[in-house]
Amino acid sequence: MPESDEQRSARDERIAQLHEQLVDAVDGLVSSDDWRRAMEFAARFRGRSFGNTLLIWVQHSAAYEAGRVPEPMPSYVAGFRQWQQLNRAVAKGQTGYMIHAPVTARFATITPQIAESWRRLGRAEQPRLGEVVRSRMIGVKPAYVWDISQTAGDPVPVRPPARLLRGAAPEGLWDGLAAQVHDHGFRIQRVSDERAIRGANGLTDYTSRTVSVRSNMDDAAQVKTLAHELAHVMLHGPDNPDAAAHRGIGEVEAESVALMIGAAHNLDTSSYTIPYVSSWASSVEGKTPAEVVQATGERVRATAVAILRNLTTAQIGDGDPPGLVREAPTAQRSVPPPVPFHRVTSLRQGNASSGMPAL
């Protein structure tokens, strides 16, 4: 049934409300500690976009303050029918958390290599003989999810948490990250101390295609630094025409990816330092801090997810209840391109001194 003007107006109003709520949440990330908590939270809900993660965060916090949920941090979230699939039902009177959901349409062509040849199919329209059909995301609409504490029914199995000794690295994490560094054509070298790499914890050299990590740190710090440098390899190389040359953004992106990798393994990140968001975000010409943070957050999430999917280490869950199969939106890029800046240098130093996207 076609959408009425009244339904369309109500939908647009809810989307505008979501946007305002999201901007408010992003504007609130003004300190390194706020950003660290946001990255750790996003790691626990990494199957969803950074924007939807923030929307879940602020709405659950409001529900906790109002006494509607028992814990300040959500554990698993899912849609109304998705909870029904797991033999659980949303409790009467519980309000869902509004997020963005994809709107998709089918497109067909006989020459898929020519972008202009794709035509949108009607709801019941069948493709012509020989045509290729693909679904694409064409917009967003409001949708609702509920935390498990807002539901009742069959128990959901709890994944055992990854346990970590203080100062130790998660088992197999260094090897898994190192393999991905090698897959990108870089060689890893451990140096004796920070003097060998300009006072830094790690250094990525795109000319010699080496990643250096100083070995006079404990194992946890070394593996965190390797994750930081892997993010530089994936996001900031000179062969990437859109790579960001802005040092502050590049460092925050890499450190935030490392934070998410660590958080996904229950690695303590309390001592990690991230530059203040207000200082680097406000320095980007033509962009508001909220726009930069929002773009960076999604790029960080997608990069961390790409890394985590190629690891065999024990990790915390991604926010979806165990047993739930949730279809990913179609036609999404795995790692969104960085916000373009002027040019990129051939050398990237990490941790100096102190150490359409999925919905």
N, C-alpha and C positions, 0 to 999 in steps of 0.2 A: 504494500500500500504506500503510495507516495506520501512524503512528509508534508504536513500542512504548514502554513505560514506561522501558526501559533506554536507548533512543535519546533520549527526551525528557530524561532525567536527564543524559545525557552532553552534550546540546546546552545545557541550562541551566547546566551547570558551565562549559562553554567561554565562554558569554556572561558569566557572573560573572567569569571570569578576564579577559576583555576589559575589563569595566567597571573592575576593579581596576587593570589596566595603564593604562587611560585616565586614571583619577583620579590615579595616580602621576605620569603625564606632565604633567597639568595643574598639579598641586601643585609641579612643578619649575619652572614659569614664574614665578619670583619677582623677576626684575629686568627692567629695560627692555630690556637687550641680549638676554636670553632670549626676551622677547616679540617683539622685532624679528626674530630668527632664525626663530621659529615662523611669523610672518606671511610672511616671504620664502619659507619652505618651502611654506606653504599656497598661495602664489601659483603655485608650480610644479606643484601637484597640486590645482588649484582645482576640477577636475571632481568631486572627492570631498568628503564632509562634513569639517568641521573635526576631528571626533572620529576619523574614519578616517585623516585626514592625520597626526594625532599617533601613531596606532597604527602606521602604516607607518614613521614617523620613528624611534620608539623601537626597533622590531623590526629595522629595517635597521641602526641604530647597533650593536645587539647582535650582529648577523650580521657586521658589519665588524670589531668588536673580537675576535670569535671566529675571524676569518680566512676566513669563508665567502663573502664578497663582496670585490671588489678596491677599491671606492671607498666613501668615507664617505657620499656622497650618492647616493640612487637617481635614476635618470633616467626610465625608463618602467616602469610596473607594470601587470600584467594578470592575469586568471585563467588557469587551466590550459588550458581549451578555447579561450580567447581567443588565447593564444599559438599554439595549434595552427592557428587561422584564419590566422595570419600565417606559417605554415610554420616555426614554431619550437617546440621541445620543452623542457620543464623538465629540467634536468640531474639525473642520478641522485644521490640523497642531499641535494638542496637542499630545505630546509624553507620553506614559504610563510609569508607574513605574515597572521595572522588579523585579519579586519576584520568589521564588521557588514554584512550584506546584507539587503535588504528582503524581507519576506514579504507577499505580496499576495493578495487575494481578490476575487471578482466580486460586485457588488451590483446589484440591479435594482429599478426602480420605474416606475410609470406617471405619477407626479407628482413629477418631479425637484426641483421648487422646494420641496417639503416634506421637510425633513431626516429626520423620523421615519418616512417612508414607505419608505425604502430597506431591502431585505431581502437577506441574504447568500445567494448561490446555492451549491448543492452542487457537487462537482467536475464531474459530468457533467450537471448540471441545466441545462435550456434556459430562457430567459426566456419569459414569457407574451406573447401577442400585444399589441403596442403598448408594451411595456416598454422603458425605456432601461437600458443596461448600462454600468457603469463599474467599473474596477479601483481598489482602494484598498489602501494599505499598512496592514497590521494588526499588524505586529510586525517583529522582526529575527531573524536567524539567523547563526551563524558562517559565514564564507566565507574563501577564501584567495586571495592574489595573490602574484606573484613579480616581482622586479626583472628587467630584461632581462639583467643580468649572471649570473643564475641559469639562463639558458636558452641554447640553441644552435640554429642553423638559418640560414634566409635572413637577409641583412642588413636592418635597418630603416633607412629613410632618415632622415638627421639634418637637422632644420630649421636653417637658418643663423641664428646669434644676431643679435639687434638690437644694432647698435653705436652707442655714444653718446659724444660728446665731453664732456669734463669741463665741467660748468656749463651744457651745452646741454640743451634739452628734446627728447624724442623727436618726430620729425616728425609733425605733425598731431594730437598729443595735446591741446594746448590747445584747438584748434578742436573736437575731438570731445567733450571734457569740457564746453566752453562750450555746445555745442548741447544737451547733456542738461540743463544748468542752465536754459537757456531753455525747454526742453520742460516743465520743472516750473513754469514761470511766473515765473522770477526773472530779473532784469536784472543784468549784470555791470558793475562799474565798477572801474577801476584807479586807485588813489590814490597820491599822490606818496611817502608814507612812513608808518611805523607810527604817527606822532602823529595821523594822521587817523582811525585805527581803534583807539584805546585801547591803543596799544603792541603790537598783534598783527600777525601776518603776514596774516591774513584775517579777515573778519567776515561772518556771515550774519544779516541783519535780516529777520525774518518779517513785520514790520508793513509796511515799505516794499517787501518782496520784492526785496531787492538782495543781491548777493554782492560784497564788496569784497576786492581783493587788492592789496597794496602793490607798487609797480613798482620799488622800489630794491633788488630781489633779482635774482639771476641767473635765467635762464629756467627752469632745472630746479627751483629753489625755488618759482617762481611757479606752475608747472604742478602741483607736488606740493600746494601750498596750495589750488589750485582743486579738486583731487580731494578734499582734506580737507573743503572747504566743500560740495561736492556731496554728500558723505556726510551732513553735517548736514542739508542740504535733504531728503534722502531718508528719514532716520531720526528726526530730532529736532524736526520742526515742531510748532507748537501745535495744528494740525488733526489730529494723530495722538493719539488718546486714550490710547495705551499708551506714548507717548514718554517716555524716561527724563529726569527733571529732575536726576538726580545728575550734577554737573559732571564728576567724574572719569571715570565710565563713558562719558558722551557724548564727551569729548575723546579717550579711548583708542579708542573705536569709530571715530571719524572719522579719527584719525591712523593707525589700523591699516588702514582701507580705503585710505588714501593710500599706505601702505607696500606693500600688495598691488598696487595699480595701478602703482606705480613698479617693483616687482620684476618684474611681468609684462612690463615694457618694458626690463629690465636697467638701470634707473635706479639710481644709487648712493644708498643710503639710510643709509649709515654715520653721517651727521651728524644724522640725525633723532632727536628726543627724544620718548620715550613715558614717561608717569608710571609709577612703579614699580607693578607689578601687585599686590604685597602690600598697598600702602597703599590703593588705591581698591577692590580687590575685598573686602578685609576690612571695609570700612566699610558694606557693604550689609546692612541688618537682615534677619534671617531667611534669609540665603543664605550658604553656605560659599564661600570664595574659589574652590574648584574648580567649584562650580555656576555662579558668576557668569562665570568665565573661559570655561567650556565654552559657556554660552549666548551670550556676547559673541563668541567665536571663530566660531561658526556664523553668527551674524548678520552679522559682518564679511565672512566668506567669500561668503555669498549676495549681499550688497550689491555687493561688488567684482566678482563674476561677472556680475551684472546690468549693471554699468557697462561691463565689458570686452566683453561680447557686443554692445554698441551702438557699439563703436569699430571703425574700419577700419584702425587702426595696426598695424604689425608687432609681434607679441607672441611671447614664448616659448611652448612647448607647455604643455599642461595635465596632463602625466603619463601620458596614454594614448599607446601607440605609434601613430605615423602609420599611417593605413589601417584602424585598428580603429574600428568603430562600436559604441558601448556604449549600450544603452538606459538612459535615465534612469528612476528609479522614478516611478510614477504618483502622482497626488494630492499633489504636493509644493508647498509655497509657495515662491515665488522669493526672497522676503525675509522671514525669520521675524520676528515682531513683537518689539519690545524687551521686556525684563523691566519690568513696570509699576512705576512709582514714584508719588510724590504728585501733582505737577503739573509743567507745563513753562512756562518763561519765553518771552517773545516775541523775545528777542534771544540769539543764540548766537555767542560769540567763539571763533575757532580759532587754535591755535598761539600762544597768548599768550606774550610775551617771547621764548621760545626756539624759537620756531618751532612638518509633518514634513519635514525637510530632506533634500536629496539625500545618498545614501550613496556 
